[in-house]
């Protein structure tokens, strides 16, 4: 059995499509499919149901997934621990963070924690979409994950293996270009209608905010009729498209405050369509390096969790 087979398995379970999973793993689809078959042969049971449009885990696959993720996480953490010992790099902190928060929240928040703790550590930060940030955490390649959170769209980080702490708040606001320069009326106004749905600039399913919007739109929010005319996982791309008048987008208030003040964007509808969200920090439950444990302690103190 090869470690790459476990990584292939987890990637396919996340993507639900052989072609997308193979692309993410940077291998051809035939080679990827062979490796999945080899893992199933080694396990002695089919792990995926291939009879549906979206590849789904069999009961055996669902039972094997937490085991595979735990093995990858332990190996990744063990590798990093050995590297820290070998390179005397214990005084370092490794973060992964969703793209928006790396721009709007992370720098100021990190400075506040450092000032309160007088902690001196080297910092590395990897920014990506939520799905890839979760992957880095489950594989033990990051000590902390900073992301947006809503209880309607839980993450894939099992609470058996991860702890979390809310460190801030944000708000997803539907916004549009103004109907005319200087106007407060939106060019694309909610709620639309079945006959005339509103052009929607949407996040992909790999985006944490995309998951949140999709989950909350199906629950307690007022009815709305949308037509997804453009999809991307980067909020900055959707922001640019909204300013260009291409549709309405739910974007974090922390990102668009300046555009709203200058009138480059206006609300696409009433506050009933706003989505309150939290900013959450995740870490493994397993004990980490002294620097990481010290940082977590000071974060708890700064947020009043102690």
C-alpha positions in Angstrom: 0.0 0.0 0.0 1.3 3.5 -0.9 0.7 6.8 0.8 -0.4 8.3 -2.5 -3.3 5.9 -2.6 -4.7 7.3 0.6 -4.3 10.9 -0.7 -6.1 9.8 -3.9 -8.9 8.3 -1.9 -9.5 11.4 0.2 -9.3 13.7 -2.8 -11.9 11.6 -4.7 -14.2 11.5 -1.7 -14.0 15.3 -1.6 -14.4 15.9 -5.3 -17.0 13.2 -6.2 -15.6 13.1 -9.8 -12.7 11.1 -11.1 -11.6 13.8 -13.6 -11.6 16.6 -11.0 -9.8 14.5 -8.5 -7.2 13.4 -11.0 -6.7 17.1 -12.0 -6.2 18.1 -8.4 -3.7 15.2 -7.9 -1.8 16.2 -11.1 -2.1 12.8 -12.7 -4.0 11.4 -15.7 -7.5 10.1 -15.1 -6.6 6.5 -16.2 -3.6 6.5 -13.8 -5.7 7.9 -11.0 -8.4 5.3 -11.6 -5.9 2.5 -11.5 -4.5 3.7 -8.2 -8.0 3.9 -6.6 -8.6 0.3 -7.9 -5.3 -0.8 -6.3 -6.3 0.6 -3.0 -9.7 -1.1 -3.2 -7.9 -4.4 -4.0 -5.6 -3.9 -1.0 -8.6 -3.1 1.3 -10.6 -6.0 -0.2 -13.8 -4.0 -0.6 -15.2 -1.4 -3.0 -14.8 2.1 -1.6 -16.8 4.0 -4.2 -20.2 3.6 -5.9 -19.5 4.4 -9.5 -23.1 3.9 -10.7 -24.3 7.4 -10.0 -23.4 10.7 -11.7 -21.5 11.8 -8.7 -19.1 9.2 -7.3 -20.1 8.4 -3.8 -18.6 6.5 -0.9 -19.9 3.0 -0.2 -20.5 2.1 3.5 -17.0 0.6 3.5 -15.6 3.8 2.0 -17.4 5.9 4.6 -15.9 3.7 7.4 -12.4 3.9 5.9 -12.4 7.7 5.3 -11.7 8.8 8.9 -9.0 6.1 9.2 -7.3 7.4 6.0 -7.5 11.0 7.1 -6.1 10.1 10.5 -3.2 8.2 9.0 -2.4 11.2 6.7 -2.7 13.7 9.5 -0.5 11.6 11.8 2.1 11.1 9.1 2.1 14.8 8.2 2.4 15.9 11.8 5.1 13.3 12.5 7.1 14.5 9.5 6.8 18.1 10.5 7.8 17.2 14.1 10.9 15.4 12.9 11.8 18.3 10.6 11.4 20.7 13.5 13.8 18.7 15.6 16.2 18.3 12.8 16.1 21.9 11.7 15.7 23.5 15.2 12.5 25.0 13.8 10.2 24.6 16.8 9.8 28.3 17.1 7.6 28.6 14.0 3.9 28.8 13.3 2.2 27.4 10.2 -1.2 28.8 9.2 -3.6 28.1 6.3 -6.2 30.7 5.7 -9.0 31.4 3.2 -8.2 34.0 0.7 -10.5 36.8 1.9 -9.4 36.6 5.5 -5.7 36.7 4.6 -6.4 40.2 3.3 -9.1 41.6 5.6 -8.6 39.9 9.0 -5.4 37.9 9.4 -2.7 40.7 9.5 -4.5 42.9 12.2 -5.6 39.9 14.2 -2.1 38.4 14.3 -0.6 41.7 15.4 -3.1 42.0 18.2 -2.3 38.5 19.5 1.5 39.1 19.2 1.2 42.4 21.1 -0.7 40.8 23.9 1.6 37.8 24.1 5.0 39.3 23.1 5.4 36.1 21.2 8.3 36.1 18.7 7.9 33.3 16.1 8.5 32.9 12.4 5.2 32.8 10.6 4.3 30.9 7.4 0.9 31.4 5.8 -0.7 29.4 2.9 -3.9 30.9 1.5 -6.4 28.9 -0.6 -10.0 28.0 -1.0 -11.7 26.3 2.0 -11.5 22.7 0.6 -7.7 22.9 0.1 -7.3 24.6 3.5 -9.1 21.7 5.1 -6.9 19.3 3.2 -3.8 20.9 4.5 -5.1 20.6 8.0 -6.2 16.9 7.7 -2.8 16.1 6.3 -0.9 17.8 9.1 0.7 20.4 6.9 -0.6 23.4 9.0 -1.0 24.0 12.7 -3.9 26.4 12.4 -6.7 27.1 10.0 -8.5 30.5 9.9 -11.8 30.6 8.0 -15.4 31.9 7.9 -17.9 29.7 9.6 -21.7 29.2 9.8 -23.4 26.4 11.7 -25.5 25.6 8.6 -22.4 24.6 6.7 -20.1 22.7 9.0 -16.5 22.0 7.9 -15.1 18.5 7.2 -12.8 18.8 10.2 -13.9 16.1 12.6 -14.3 17.4 16.2 -12.8 14.2 17.4 -9.5 15.4 16.0 -9.8 19.2 15.9 -10.7 22.0 18.3 -11.9 25.4 17.3 -12.4 28.9 18.7 -14.4 31.9 17.4 -12.1 34.9 17.0 -14.3 37.4 15.1 -17.4 38.2 13.2 -18.3 39.2 9.6 -21.4 39.6 7.4 -22.2 38.4 3.9 -24.0 41.1 2.1 -25.7 40.9 -1.3 -24.3 43.7 -3.4 -24.6 45.1 -6.9 -23.3 47.9 -9.0 -25.6 51.0 -8.8 -28.3 51.3 -11.4 -26.9 54.7 -12.3 -23.8 56.6 -11.1 -24.5 58.0 -7.6 -27.7 56.1 -7.2 -28.4 53.9 -4.2 -30.7 51.6 -6.3 -29.0 48.4 -7.4 -28.6 47.5 -11.0 -29.5 43.9 -10.0 -32.1 43.9 -7.3 -33.3 41.0 -5.2 -35.5 39.0 -5.0 -36.2 38.6 -8.7 -39.0 36.3 -9.9 -39.4 32.9 -11.6 -39.9 34.7 -14.9 -37.0 37.1 -14.3 -34.3 35.7 -12.0 -31.5 37.9 -10.8 -28.0 37.5 -12.4 -26.0 35.8 -9.6 -22.2 35.9 -9.2 -21.7 32.7 -7.3 -18.9 31.1 -5.3 -17.9 27.5 -6.2 -18.6 24.6 -3.9 -14.9 24.5 -3.0 -15.3 27.9 -1.3 -16.3 28.1 2.3 -18.5 31.1 1.6 -20.1 29.2 -1.3 -21.0 26.4 1.1 -22.4 28.9 3.6 -24.5 30.8 1.0 -25.9 27.5 -0.5 -26.8 26.2 2.9 -28.4 29.3 4.3 -30.3 30.2 1.2 -32.3 26.9 1.5 -33.2 27.5 5.2 -34.7 30.6 6.8 -34.0 33.3 4.3 -36.8 35.0 2.3 -37.5 33.5 -1.2 -35.1 34.7 -4.0 -34.8 33.7 -7.6 -31.2 33.6 -9.0 -29.5 32.7 -12.2 -25.8 31.8 -11.7 -24.2 33.7 -14.6 -20.7 33.5 -13.3 -18.9 31.2 -10.8 -15.5 31.6 -9.1 -13.9 30.6 -5.8 -12.1 34.0 -5.3 -14.1 36.8 -3.6 -11.8 39.4 -5.3 -12.9 38.1 -8.7 -16.6 38.2 -7.8 -16.0 41.7 -6.3 -14.6 42.9 -9.7 -17.5 41.4 -11.6 -20.1 43.0 -9.3 -18.4 46.4 -9.7 -18.6 45.8 -13.5 -22.3 45.4 -13.3 -22.5 41.7 -14.1 -24.8 40.6 -11.3 -25.4 40.4 -7.6 -22.9 38.7 -5.2 -22.9 37.9 -1.5 -19.6 39.3 -0.3 -18.1 39.7 3.2 -18.6 43.2 4.6 -15.0 43.2 5.7 -14.0 43.1 2.1 -16.4 45.6 0.5 -16.7 48.3 3.1 -14.7 50.8 1.0 -16.7 50.1 -2.1 -20.0 50.6 -0.3 -18.8 53.9 1.2 -17.7 55.2 -2.2 -20.9 54.1 -3.9 -19.1 51.7 -6.2 -21.4 49.0 -4.9 -24.8 49.2 -3.2 -27.0 46.7 -1.4 -28.8 44.3 -3.7 -31.7 44.1 -1.3 -32.9 44.5 2.2 -30.9 43.3 5.3 -33.2 40.2 5.4 -30.8 38.6 2.9 -27.7 39.4 4.9 -25.9 36.3 6.4 -24.1 36.7 9.7 -21.0 34.6 9.9 -18.2 33.9 12.3 -14.4 33.9 11.9 -13.1 30.7 13.4 -9.6 29.3 14.2 -9.1 25.5 14.1 -6.2 23.5 15.5 -5.6 19.7 16.0 -6.5 18.3 19.4 -3.1 16.5 19.5 -0.4 18.5 21.3 1.7 20.7 19.0 5.1 22.5 19.2 5.7 24.8 22.2 5.3 27.8 20.0 2.0 26.6 18.7 0.7 25.7 22.1 1.8 29.1 23.5 0.1 30.9 20.6 -3.2 29.0 21.2 -3.1 29.9 24.9 -2.7 33.6 24.1 -5.5 33.5 21.4 -7.8 32.1 24.1 -6.8 35.0 26.4 -7.3 37.7 23.8 -10.7 36.4 22.8 -11.8 36.0 26.4 -12.2 32.2 26.1 -10.1 31.6 29.3 
